[in-house]
Amino acid sequence: MTIVTTPDGVSLNYDTFGDPDRPPLLLIQGLGAHMLGWRADFCGQLADAGFHVLRFDNRDVGLSQKFPQGGYTLADMANDTAGLLTALDIPTAHIVGQSMGGMVAQQLALDHPTRVLTLALVYTAPSTDFIGGRDLVDERTHRPWARNRDEAIALYLENEAVCASPGYVQDTAWLRELGGQMYDRDYDPDGILRQMESLDNSPDRAPRLHRVTVPTTILHGDGDRLIGTEGSKVMHGLIADSELAIYPGMGHELPRPLWPQIITQIRDNAARGSA
């Protein structure tokens, strides 16, 4: 893991998988999620599929820079993402964003179109209007702080329960491990609240999505309780060069049994961009 500073002066923590000579594929995380949420073995399989995979902590989470004053939007987070590519001397990359990270990915494609080769948008939406489980999100982000590591792990498991897939067994052993790792790296619930504010302070991207011209693949699960599939369908209708896949029984997570299909979907979309 390495810290770099973007041209705008934002410090971001990142790491990589695979051969640096392969096409770069950048993963953008969701609300309050450390980059470790992109599981290392999932990243390894993406690398095996032919990519140089990069993952990073968004601002206000993990080991990246904190913004206690808040007041930023998803456009600022998209600037961070573009700045990360600049700092790493990567002109363009395939972009994969999940949940809030998918919203940042859309903003990146709109504000920095020359940096994006292809897009993969994972259970996300063009605006917060499609967060059908907003009460669940608010309940998750306004709970009392954990007082120690064990409480943080228990709280994380409770929070992630609403993301479970009705058609697949949730990997609670992994989530327990991840919750502990996140606590050890950086426990800062206030940063999550500031990220939530950035969602609320960002305009609807739907009126501009017709400007996205890169090959785009959109994937969602029909069991997602937080963001309904309608948002993905709207994005598919607005982005001309897009494909949509809705996975039966998948929630707001990436179940391991679906990894081969999801990785193939990302790889095939990237191939369309390369062609």
Secondary structure as the mmCIF struct_conf table of DSSP 4:
data_model
#
loop_
_struct_conf.conf_type_id
_struct_conf.id
_struct_conf.beg_label_comp_id
_struct_conf.beg_label_asym_id
_struct_conf.beg_label_seq_id
_struct_conf.end_label_comp_id
_struct_conf.end_label_asym_id
_struct_conf.end_label_seq_id
STRN STRN1 THR A 2 THR A 5
TURN_TY1_P TURN_TY1_P1 PRO A 7 ASP A 8
BEND BEND1 GLY A 9 GLY A 9
STRN STRN2 SER A 11 PHE A 17
BEND BEND2 GLY A 18 GLY A 18
TURN_TY1_P TURN_TY1_P2 PRO A 20 ASP A 21
BEND BEND3 ARG A 22 ARG A 22
HELX_LH_PP_P HELX_LH_PP_P1 PRO A 23 PRO A 23
STRN STRN3 PRO A 24 ILE A 28
TURN_TY1_P TURN_TY1_P3 LEU A 31 GLY A 32
HELX_RH_3T_P HELX_RH_3T_P1 MET A 35 GLY A 37
BEND BEND4 TRP A 38 TRP A 38
HELX_RH_AL_P HELX_RH_AL_P1 ALA A 40 ASP A 48
TURN_TY1_P TURN_TY1_P4 ALA A 49 GLY A 50
STRN STRN4 HIS A 52 PHE A 56
HELX_LH_PP_P HELX_LH_PP_P2 ASP A 57 ASN A 58
TURN_TY1_P TURN_TY1_P5 ARG A 59 ASP A 60
BEND BEND5 VAL A 61 VAL A 61
TURN_TY1_P TURN_TY1_P6 GLY A 62 LEU A 63
BEND BEND6 SER A 64 SER A 64
HELX_LH_PP_P HELX_LH_PP_P3 GLN A 65 LYS A 66
TURN_TY1_P TURN_TY1_P7 PRO A 68 GLN A 69
HELX_RH_AL_P HELX_RH_AL_P2 LEU A 74 ALA A 87
TURN_TY1_P TURN_TY1_P8 LEU A 88 ASP A 89
BEND BEND7 PRO A 91 PRO A 91
STRN STRN5 ALA A 93 GLN A 98
TURN_TY1_P TURN_TY1_P9 SER A 99 SER A 99
HELX_RH_AL_P HELX_RH_AL_P3 MET A 100 ASP A 111
HELX_RH_3T_P HELX_RH_3T_P2 PRO A 113 ARG A 115
STRN STRN6 VAL A 116 VAL A 122
BEND BEND8 TYR A 123 TYR A 123
BEND BEND9 PRO A 126 SER A 127
HELX_RH_3T_P HELX_RH_3T_P3 THR A 128 PHE A 130
TURN_TY1_P TURN_TY1_P10 GLY A 132 GLY A 133
HELX_RH_AL_P HELX_RH_AL_P4 ARG A 134 THR A 141
TURN_TY1_P TURN_TY1_P11 HIS A 142 HIS A 142
BEND BEND10 ARG A 143 ARG A 143
HELX_LH_PP_P HELX_LH_PP_P4 PRO A 144 ALA A 146
BEND BEND11 ARG A 147 ASN A 148
HELX_RH_AL_P HELX_RH_AL_P5 ARG A 149 ALA A 161
TURN_TY1_P TURN_TY1_P12 VAL A 162 CYS A 163
TURN_TY1_P TURN_TY1_P13 PRO A 166 GLY A 167
BEND BEND12 TYR A 168 TYR A 168
HELX_RH_AL_P HELX_RH_AL_P6 THR A 172 ARG A 185
HELX_RH_AL_P HELX_RH_AL_P7 PRO A 189 ASP A 200
TURN_TY1_P TURN_TY1_P14 ASN A 201 ASN A 201
BEND BEND13 SER A 202 SER A 202
HELX_LH_PP_P HELX_LH_PP_P5 PRO A 203 ASP A 204
BEND BEND14 ARG A 205 ARG A 205
HELX_RH_3T_P HELX_RH_3T_P4 ALA A 206 ARG A 211
BEND BEND15 VAL A 214 VAL A 214
STRN STRN7 THR A 216 GLY A 221
TURN_TY1_P TURN_TY1_P15 ASP A 222 GLY A 223
BEND BEND16 ARG A 225 ILE A 227
HELX_RH_AL_P HELX_RH_AL_P8 THR A 229 LEU A 238
TURN_TY1_P TURN_TY1_P16 ALA A 240 ASP A 241
STRN STRN8 SER A 242 TYR A 247
TURN_TY1_P TURN_TY1_P17 PRO A 248 GLY A 249
BEND BEND17 HIS A 252 GLU A 253
HELX_RH_3T_P HELX_RH_3T_P5 ARG A 256 LEU A 258
HELX_RH_AL_P HELX_RH_AL_P9 TRP A 259 SER A 274
#
